[in-house]
Amino acid sequence: MLKNHLKHFFSNKTNIILVVVLLIILSGVGFAVNKFFEVNPDNLPIEEVDLSFDAEGPYAIIEPRRDGFAINLNIFRVAVYESINYELSYNSEGSTADPDLGPSEQGAQGTIEAKDGQNEYKQEILFGTCSKADTTVLASCVFDKNVENGALTLNIKKKYEKGDKTQIVYKMRTAWHMQRPEVVSGLISSADNHFQYQTDVSEEELELIGFTIVNDLTGAPKLPQGKTALGKVYAMNLPTAKVFPPGNVLIELIDNAPDKAQIARYNEAANSWDMLETTANGNKLTAAAPGAGIFAVLVNSQ
């Protein structure tokens, strides 16, 4: 019966036209409704979230340039984010244009746009300004000198997902300490002095390295199964192609070290962590290390 009614209804050309017009109107209404409720992420309020430490989260490693006038910022695990804004602050004394300039606070900032889900980014940041593309030529650059301590803040914007009420921006903060190893007799330390690396090689050998930087991390390379990091994770880095000699590393915790706590060093070539033979004395742990790298105190997961 229904089939016959429909056949009779659509046998009339006027009815067919009316149905087509109705469908077009409904489609237009649906499109208009969707556009009305469509959210422009740029118009959403910003929600800042401090990211202290997440073992599986994003993190930044800072490498010094051989001449000490720039750093290389290396950012990892950011494929799921939209953009990265960095703010670098540091103290300096003197410049290549005015060696007698007194102590001053300096800074730099910029934005790294995420592209095609890339998971890692590298950006050179100068301690100064250059008028030409070659940032190593002193004749076209003015650099801040005697840079030692600084801080890096990364503002990482999360990609918009349907239903989000805010633009979520994760704030990562890391302190860093830059040193010339021959000047400090091979004793390298972090900004908070809770990480130290001591080597006893000659001053001539240390002089070939140039500079070192130690910074604390907000994340870490994948930890061994059943292990978790206790306290801060530190990265000790050198200029590209430089190697730091073996030495002894010390990490100081807030509280006494639990049983079986060990200092571990990330082995980049093997993509794994090497557990170092560790001695604990209260809240201080020491171990022999084969060179620079990422260091953490690892304990068994609860």
Rosetta blueprint (number, residue, H / E / L):
1 M L
2 L H
3 K H
4 N H
5 H H
6 L H
7 K H
8 H H
9 F H
10 F H
11 S L
12 N L
13 K H
14 T H
15 N H
16 I H
17 I H
18 L H
19 V H
20 V H
21 V H
22 L H
23 L H
24 I H
25 I H
26 L H
27 S H
28 G H
29 V H
30 G H
31 F H
32 A H
33 V H
34 N H
35 K H
36 F H
37 F H
38 E L
39 V L
40 N L
41 P H
42 D H
43 N H
44 L L
45 P L
46 I E
47 E E
48 E E
49 V E
50 D E
51 L L
52 S L
53 F L
54 D L
55 A L
56 E L
57 G L
58 P L
59 Y E
60 A E
61 I E
62 I E
63 E E
64 P E
65 R L
66 R L
67 D L
68 G L
69 F L
70 A E
71 I E
72 N E
73 L E
74 N E
75 I E
76 F E
77 R L
78 V L
79 A L
80 V L
81 Y E
82 E E
83 S E
84 I E
85 N E
86 Y E
87 E E
88 L E
89 S E
90 Y E
91 N E
92 S E
93 E E
94 G L
95 S E
96 T L
97 A L
98 D L
99 P L
100 D L
101 L L
102 G L
103 P E
104 S E
105 E E
106 Q E
107 G E
108 A E
109 Q E
110 G E
111 T E
112 I E
113 E E
114 A L
115 K L
116 D L
117 G L
118 Q L
119 N L
120 E E
121 Y E
122 K E
123 Q E
124 E E
125 I E
126 L E
127 F L
128 G E
129 T E
130 C E
131 S L
132 K L
133 A L
134 D L
135 T L
136 T L
137 V L
138 L H
139 A H
140 S H
141 C E
142 V E
143 F E
144 D E
145 K L
146 N L
147 V L
148 E L
149 N E
150 G E
151 A E
152 L E
153 T E
154 L E
155 N E
156 I E
157 K E
158 K E
159 K L
160 Y L
161 E L
162 K L
163 G L
164 D L
165 K L
166 T L
167 Q E
168 I E
169 V E
170 Y E
171 K E
172 M E
173 R E
174 T E
175 A E
176 W E
177 H E
178 M E
179 Q E
180 R L
181 P L
182 E L
183 V L
184 V L
185 S L
186 G L
187 L E
188 I E
189 S E
190 S L
191 A L
192 D L
193 N L
194 H L
195 F E
196 Q E
197 Y E
198 Q E
199 T L
200 D L
201 V L
202 S L
203 E H
204 E H
205 E H
206 L H
207 E H
208 L L
209 I L
210 G L
211 F L
212 T E
213 I E
214 V E
215 N E
216 D E
217 L L
218 T L
219 G L
220 A L
221 P L
222 K L
223 L L
224 P L
225 Q L
226 G L
227 K E
228 T E
229 A E
230 L E
231 G E
232 K E
233 V E
234 Y E
235 A E
236 M E
237 N E
238 L L
239 P L
240 T L
241 A L
242 K L
243 V L
244 F L
245 P L
246 P L
247 G E
248 N E
249 V E
250 L E
251 I E
252 E E
253 L L
254 I L
255 D L
256 N L
257 A L
258 P L
259 D L
260 K L
261 A L
262 Q E
263 I E
264 A E
265 R E
266 Y E
267 N E
268 E L
269 A L
270 A L
271 N L
272 S E
273 W E
274 D E
275 M E
276 L L
277 E L
278 T E
279 T E
280 A E
281 N E
282 G L
283 N L
284 K E
285 L E
286 T E
287 A E
288 A E
289 A E
290 P L
291 G L
292 A L
293 G E
294 I E
295 F E
296 A E
297 V E
298 L E
299 V E
300 N E
301 S L
302 Q L
